[in-house]
Amino acid sequence: MKDEKTLKAKEMFAIVVLFIGLKLSDTTPSLLAQKAQNAFWMIPIVAFIVIFPSFLLLLYLLKKYKDKNLIELMEQILGTLVGKLFGFVIFLFAFLSLALDSRNYVEQIKLLYFPESPTVIVFFIFIGVACYCAKKGFEVIGFTSFIGLPLVKIAVFLLAYLIFSKAIFPRIFPIFGTGLDVILTQGVLKGSLFAELFFLTIAYTTFKETKSFRTGGILGSIFVMVEIVLFYLIYTMVFDYNSISKIAFPFHDVTQYINFGEFITNVETFFMVFWLLAAYIRFIVFLYLVTWIFAAVFNINEFEPLILPFAFFTIIAGLLPENSLINELLLRDQLLNIMTPVLIFFPILLWIVAFSKGDLKRL
C-alpha cells in the first residue's frame, strides 16, 4: 500500500456507518418485508446477534496475529493453498454483492429521477464516478467518509424527525407479523446483511493503530444496526400492513410525505443530494475493497490499476439479471442466504485451527 497509516477510529466509524447504513434507504426493507411483512424491522436485530460474535472472533484473531489483513490471516492459519481458496470465496461474495447492489441503486436512480435514460448509461456513469474516486486510495476514501458522514446523518435524522408525526404506532401490530418463526429464520439467514464488516478486514493493517480499526468497527456496527432498525420501524409505522411489502423504495416514498411549510414542497430533491453522496461513498469503498481482496489473493501489490477493469466487470455482471425483481427478490436474496453460514463459521474454523496448532498460546 502506498497510503501512509494516518487513518484513525473516527474514519473507520464513518466508513462502517456509510458502507452498511445505506441499507436503510435501498430495497433491503422491501426484500425483508416480503417475508415478515410489518415485523421486518426485527430481522436486522436477529441478523446482527447471529453475525456479530463471528466478527468479534475475527477481530480477536487479527489482533493476535498482528500486521495481517484478512487474506494474510487465513493463509497464516490454514496454509497458503487453503487460505487462498477461502480468500477467493470471500472475493466472490464481495464481487457478487457489489454487482447486485450496484444494479439495485442504479435502478433506483433511473426509476426515480431519470426514467427515460437507459439503464446501461446510468450504470456506466454511476460506476464510472465511483471508479475515478476509488483510484484516489483508501486514505482519501476514509477522510472523505469522515467529512461526508455529518452531512448525510443530519439529513437522515432530519427526515426521521419530520416524518415521525406521520407515524402511527398501532401499525407495528401484529407485533410478530407473519410469525416469530419467520422472523427468527429470516434473521439467521440474513446475517450477511452485515457482511461488509468482514470485507473491511482486508484494510486492517492500514490504520495508524490496529486498535483504531477494532474500536471504529465495533462502535460503527452497533450504531448502524440501531439506525437501520429505527428506520425500518419508522417505515412500518408510516405504511399500513397491506402496503409495506409492496413498496419498492420506502426511503424515497417517505420523503414524499413531508414538506417544509406550505410553499416549499418536493423536498425529496433535498434528501436525494445526500442520498447520492452516501451511495457514491458506499460504492467507492465497495469497489476498492473488492479489487483489494482479489489482489491479496493473487499477490498483486500495486492493485490500483485493476480498479478500472473491475468497474467494467461490475457493470457487466450487474446487467446480467433481466430486471430489478429478479436481481433483488431472487439473486440477492439467495446470495445473502448463502453468504451467512460461511461468514459465521469461517472465523470459528480459523480459531479452531489456530488453537489446535498452539498459535494462540505463543502469540
N, C-alpha and C positions, 0 to 999 in steps of 0.2 A: 504493500500500500504506500502511495505517495503522501497521503494525508498525515499531518502531524497529529499526535494524540492530544487534542485540546478539548474533545467533547466531554461533557460532564453529565451528571444525573438529570439536570433540567432539560438538556437536549434529548436524552433518552425518553424521559417522561413525555415530552412533546411529540416525539416520533411515534411512540406507542399509542397515545391518545388520538392522533390524527390518522394513523395507519389502520387501527382497528375501529375507532369510534365512528367512522363514516358509515358503518353498517346500520346505524340508526336512521340513515337517510337514503338507503338504496332499496332494493326489492327484497332484502332479507326478511323484514317483517311480514311481507305477503307470503313468502315461502313458508314461514313458520305458522302463520295463521291458517294455511291450508290444512294443517294437521290438528291444531289445538284451538282454532277459532279465537274467541275473546280471551283465552287464557295463555296465548302465545308469549306474553311478556314474562312468564315464568321459565320458559325454556332456556334463555341465556343464563339464568341463575344456576340451574341444574348443570348446564354445559360447563360453566366456569368451575363449579365444585368438582366436576369429573376430571377436567383437564389441568387445573392449576397445580395440583400436587406433583404431576409429572414435570411440569415446567420448573417447579422449585427443585426437584430432584436433579434436573439437567443443570440448573444453575449451581447446585452443590458440587456436581462433578466438574464443571468448568472451573469453579473456584479451587478445587483440589488439584487439578492438573496444571493450572496456571498457564497463561500465554498460549492457550489453544482456542481456536474457534470451533464451531460445531463439527465441521468435517475432520479437522485435525484431531479432535477429541475421539471421534468414532474410529479413526484409523489407529490411534494410540491404544485404545482399549480392545478393539476387535481384530486388529491387524489390517494391513493395507488393503488387501483384496476385499474382505468382507466390509470393512469400513467404507470403502469407495462404493460398494454396491448399495449399502444403506444410504450413503450420501446421494447417489443417483436417484434413489426412490424419493428422497426429500426434494431433490431438484424437480422431479416430475410433478410432485404435488404442488410445489410453488409455481411452476410454469403453467400448469393447467388452471390453477386458481387465478393467476394473473390473466390468462386468456379469457376465461369465463366471466370473471369480474369486470374486466375492461369492456367486454361486449355488453354487459349489464348497464354500465354507466353510459356507454355510447348510445344505447337505445333510449335511455332516459333523456339525454341531451337532445337527441334527434326528435323524439316524440313530443317533448315539452316545449322546445324552443326553435328547432329547425325542422319542422315536419316535411318540408319539401326537399330537403337535402338528402342525397343518397347516403346510406349507412356507411359505405366504404370510404366516402370522402370525409365524413365526420370522424370515422375511426382513424384515418391517416393523420388528420390534424391533431386529434387528441393525443395519440401515442407519439406523434412527431414532436410535440411540445414537451411531453414527458421525457422523451429520449434526449432532447437537447439539454434539458435541465439536469438529467441524471449524470451526464458526462462531466458535470462540474465537480463530482466527488462527494463522498459520504459526509465529509466535514461540512461542506456547504449545505448539503441536504439537512443536516442536523441543526445548523444555525437558522436556516430558512423555516424549519418546522417550529423552532422556538419562537421566532418572530411572528409567524403566522398563527400560532395557537391562540393567543389572546383575542385576536380579531375574529377568528372562527367561533370561539366559545362565547364571546359576548353576543354575537348574532344568534347562536344556538339557544342560549339561555334567555335571551330577549324573546325569541319565538315561544319558548316554553312558558314564559311569564304571560305573554299576550294571549296565548291560546287556552290558558288554564281556566279562564272564565267560561269558555265554551264546553269544558269537560263536564260530563255527567257521571258521577261516581257509581250509581247503580249499574252502569253498563259493564262493570267488571264481573257481574254475576250472570250465569253460574260461575262461581269462582274458579272451578277446575275445567271450565269449557267442555270439551268433548270427553273429559275424564282424566283422573290423576295418572292412570296408567299411560295415557298418551303423552302427557307432559314429561313423565319420567323417562319413557322410552325415547322420545324425540330429544330430550335434554342430553341423554347419554350418547345418542347417535350424532348429535350436533355439537359435540365437544370441540370439534375443529373450527367452530366459529372463531376461536381464539388461536388458530394455527399460526397466525403471523408472529406470535410470541416466539415460537420455535424457529421460524425463518430468520428472525432478527439475531439469533445467537451466532450467526456467521460473522457478525460485526463485534463480537465480544471483546476482542483484543484491540479495537480501535479507539477505545475510550482512555482518557487520561489515567483513570484508575478503574480496574475491573469492578470495584465496589460501586462505582457510579452506574455501570450498566445494570447491576443487580438491583440497586435502590430505585433507579428510574423505571426499570422494567416492572418491578413488583408494585410500586405505587401507581404507575400508569395503568397497569392491567386492572387493578382494583377500581380505580377511578372510572375507567372506560366501561367496565361491567355495570357499575351503578348508573352511569349515564345512559347506556343502552336500555337497561331495564326501565329507567324513568321515562324515556321517550316511548318505549313500546307500551307502557302503561297509559301514557297520555293518548296514544293512538286508540287504545282500547276504549277509553272514556269519551273520546270525541266521536268515533264512528260507532254505529249501532251494531248489534250482534250479527245481523244478516249481511252487512256490507264489509265487515272487517277483512274477510278472506277474499273479497273481490276487488280490493283497491290495489292497484299495481304500485303506486308511488305515494305512500301515506304521508311522507315528509312534505312533498310538494303540494299534496292535497290540503294539508293542514295550513299551509301558507295562504290558501285561498280564503280561509275563514276569517282572516284578520285584516285590519286596516288601521292607519294612523289618522283617526278623525274622519270627518265626512268628505274631505277634499283630497286626501292622499290615499288612493286605492292602488291596486295592482302592486302591492308591496312584495309580492313573490319575486319580483326582479331584484329587490334589495338583498333578499336572502340567497338568491341564485348566485350572486357575486361571491359570497363567502363559501357557498357550497362548492362552486367550481374551484376556488382556491384550495379547499380541503381535498377535493377529488384529485387535483393535479399533484399535490404533495403526496397523497397516498400512492399514486401510480408511479411517481418518480422514485419513491422508496422501493416499491414493489419491483419495478424493472431493474433497479440497481442490485437488489438482493438476489433476484433470480440469476442474473448474469454472474454475480459474485459466487454463488453456490456452485454453478456449473464450472466456473474457473477453478475453484478449490478442488472439486472432484478430479479434474483433469490437469491439475498442477500448472495452471496458467497464471503467472504472476501479474502481468500487465493486461488486465481484462477489460479496461475501459473501451478499447476499440470494438469489443464484442457487443456493446450495448446497442449499437445500431442494428446489427443483424438480428438480435433478439427482439428488438422492437418490431421489426418486419415479421418475424416468426409469430409474434404475439397477435399481430393483425390477421395473419393467415389463419391461425388456429381459432381466433375469436370469431371469424366469419364462417367457419365450418357449420355451426348449428343453423338450421333452416330459419328459425325465428327465435324471438326472445322467450317464448313459452317453453320451447324445448331446452333452451340454454339454461333457464332458471329452474323450472319445475322438474326437469328430468336430469340433465347432466350435472348441474351444480349441486342438486340435492344428493345425487349418488356420490359425487366426489366428496362432499362433506362426510357422508356416512362411511366411506372407505378410509378417509384420512384419520378419522377419530381413533380407531383401535391402534393404528400404527403409532400415532403421536403419543398415545397414552402409555404404550408398552415398551417402546424402544428406549426411553430413559431408564426404565426398570431393568431391561436387558443389559444396558451398559453398566448399571450399578452392580448387578449380579456378577457379571464377568469381571469387573474391576475388583469386587470384593473377593471373589474366588482366587484371583491372581495375587491378592495381598497388597495391591497398589494403594488402597485407601489407608492402610496402616503405615505404609512407608512414606506417603506424601504428607 
